[in-house]
Amino acid sequence: MERVCGFVVVRKPEYVKSDLLKPKIQIGEKNYRGVDRLRWEDIDVAYYDRRLPSDMLPIWRELHRDSTDFSGLPLLKDYQKAKSALEFSEEKSELIAVWSPELEQIKGASPCHVSLTYLGLDCFVIGEWSVILSGVYVRPERFPEAVSQLNEHGLLTSDTECNSILARYLDLALSEVVEPVMERPRATNIRVFKAE
């Protein structure tokens, strides 16, 4: 049985855009299926627009309590609560589960009792963002080896590939070809699963 740190409601690739954001999530036929896909977008927008139903308010509060660890990745531990947030988002979103050793240290982990489909590894800088999305997808011409390594879900298959992308990203960030991250970044290679 797979251990996970928690669940995240993210937009399906075809809906990864908002009024303010239109990230590049496609290279050729491959779509990015990692953690940086407008996480919790619908519940957040509804809260700030003052139209979040009262039964969803405790879930929103729990998510914002979880974000105080500065990981940059609010999670719900409870599958049923995550499923409720997913239902609120309707057909635009999907539910993923995540795990990494570093996230487990920060947030804990537990065995997952729902059906999971492994999608791949997302290279994430704790407190920041996915360097796959912000590097490989934004500037594919600067990451030719990584582009060829993307799996069918637009993610990677090994820690070695992730570590290589992070090193390349940090080099490019020095010359501001990609968005710089904090000094002495702490990276984690997040295992991403689609949760049924």
C-alpha positions in Angstrom: 0.0 0.0 0.0 1.3 3.4 -1.1 2.1 6.0 1.6 1.1 9.6 0.8 1.5 13.0 2.5 -1.9 14.2 1.4 -4.2 15.1 -1.4 -4.4 18.2 -3.7 -7.2 19.4 -6.0 -5.6 20.6 -9.2 -7.0 21.7 -12.5 -7.1 19.2 -15.4 -4.5 20.3 -18.0 -7.2 21.8 -20.3 -8.4 24.1 -17.5 -5.0 25.3 -16.2 -5.7 29.0 -16.7 -7.3 31.8 -14.8 -8.0 35.5 -15.3 -4.5 36.3 -14.2 -2.5 33.2 -15.1 -2.0 31.2 -18.3 1.0 28.9 -17.7 2.5 27.0 -20.5 1.8 23.4 -19.7 2.2 21.6 -23.0 5.2 20.5 -25.0 4.3 18.6 -28.2 1.6 16.1 -27.2 2.7 16.0 -23.5 0.8 18.0 -20.8 2.2 18.7 -17.4 0.3 16.7 -14.8 2.3 17.8 -11.7 1.4 19.7 -8.5 1.5 23.3 -9.9 -1.8 23.3 -11.7 -3.8 26.0 -10.0 -4.0 24.1 -6.7 -7.3 24.7 -4.8 -8.2 27.5 -7.2 -12.0 27.2 -7.1 -12.3 27.0 -3.4 -9.9 29.9 -2.9 -11.7 32.1 -5.5 -15.1 31.3 -4.0 -13.8 32.2 -0.5 -12.4 35.6 -1.6 -15.6 36.3 -3.6 -17.6 35.5 -0.5 -19.5 32.7 -2.2 -17.9 29.7 -0.5 -20.7 27.5 1.0 -20.6 27.3 4.8 -19.9 23.5 4.7 -16.7 24.2 2.7 -15.4 26.8 5.1 -13.7 24.3 7.5 -11.9 22.7 4.6 -10.6 26.1 3.4 -9.5 27.0 6.9 -7.7 23.6 7.2 -5.9 24.2 4.0 -4.7 27.6 5.1 -3.6 26.3 8.5 -1.6 23.7 6.6 0.2 26.3 4.5 1.9 27.8 7.7 4.7 25.2 7.3 6.1 27.2 4.3 6.3 24.1 2.1 4.4 26.0 -0.6 2.1 22.9 -0.9 -1.1 22.9 1.1 -2.5 19.4 1.4 -5.6 17.7 2.9 -4.8 14.5 4.8 -8.5 13.4 4.7 -9.6 11.8 1.4 -13.3 12.6 2.0 -12.6 16.3 2.6 -10.4 16.4 -0.5 -13.2 14.7 -2.5 -15.6 17.4 -1.3 -13.3 20.1 -2.5 -13.0 18.2 -5.8 -16.8 18.0 -6.2 -17.0 21.8 -5.5 -14.6 22.3 -8.5 -16.8 20.2 -10.7 -15.4 18.8 -14.0 -12.5 21.3 -14.3 -10.3 19.6 -11.7 -8.9 16.3 -10.6 -7.6 14.9 -7.3 -3.9 13.9 -6.9 -2.0 12.4 -4.0 1.6 13.3 -3.3 4.6 11.9 -1.4 8.3 12.7 -1.0 10.7 12.0 1.8 11.1 15.8 2.5 7.3 16.3 2.5 6.9 13.4 4.8 9.4 15.1 7.3 7.3 18.3 7.1 3.8 17.0 6.9 3.9 13.4 7.8 2.5 10.5 5.7 0.1 7.6 6.0 -1.0 4.6 4.0 -3.5 5.4 1.3 -6.6 3.3 1.1 -7.9 4.6 -2.3 -7.0 3.6 -5.8 -3.9 5.5 -7.1 -2.4 5.7 -10.5 1.3 6.7 -10.5 1.9 9.7 -12.9 5.6 10.4 -12.3 8.0 12.7 -10.4 7.6 16.5 -10.2 10.8 18.4 -9.2 9.7 21.0 -6.7 11.6 23.6 -4.7 10.1 23.7 -1.2 8.4 27.0 -0.6 8.6 27.9 -4.3 7.4 25.9 -7.3 7.9 23.1 -9.8 11.1 23.6 -11.8 9.7 21.3 -14.4 6.8 23.6 -15.1 8.8 26.9 -14.6 11.8 25.6 -16.4 11.3 22.8 -18.9 7.8 24.0 -20.0 8.6 27.7 -20.0 12.0 27.4 -21.8 12.0 23.9 -23.5 14.9 25.0 -25.8 17.1 25.4 -22.7 16.2 21.9 -21.4 16.5 19.6 -24.5 17.5 16.5 -22.6 14.7 17.0 -20.0 12.1 17.4 -22.8 13.1 14.0 -24.2 12.8 12.5 -20.7 9.3 13.6 -20.0 6.9 10.6 -19.6 3.4 10.4 -21.0 2.1 12.5 -18.1 4.7 15.3 -18.7 6.7 14.3 -15.6 9.9 12.5 -15.0 10.8 8.9 -14.0 13.9 9.1 -11.9 15.5 11.2 -9.1 18.6 11.5 -11.3 16.6 13.2 -14.0 15.0 15.6 -11.5 18.3 16.4 -9.9 19.8 17.2 -13.3 16.9 19.5 -14.1 17.2 21.3 -10.8 21.0 21.9 -11.4 20.3 23.2 -14.9 17.4 25.4 -13.6 19.7 26.9 -10.9 22.4 27.7 -13.5 19.8 29.4 -15.8 18.3 31.3 -12.8 21.7 33.0 -12.2 21.4 34.7 -15.5 17.7 35.2 -15.1 16.7 33.0 -18.0 14.2 31.4 -15.6 12.6 32.8 -12.5 15.2 32.7 -9.7 14.4 30.8 -6.5 15.4 31.5 -2.9 19.1 31.2 -1.8 20.1 27.7 -0.8 16.9 26.1 -2.2 15.6 22.9 -0.7 14.4 20.6 -3.4 12.1 17.6 -3.3 11.2 15.1 -6.0 7.5 14.6 -5.4 5.8 11.4 -6.4 2.5 12.3 -8.0 -0.5 10.0 -8.2 -4.0 10.4 -9.7 -6.4 9.5 -6.9 -9.7 7.8 -7.9 
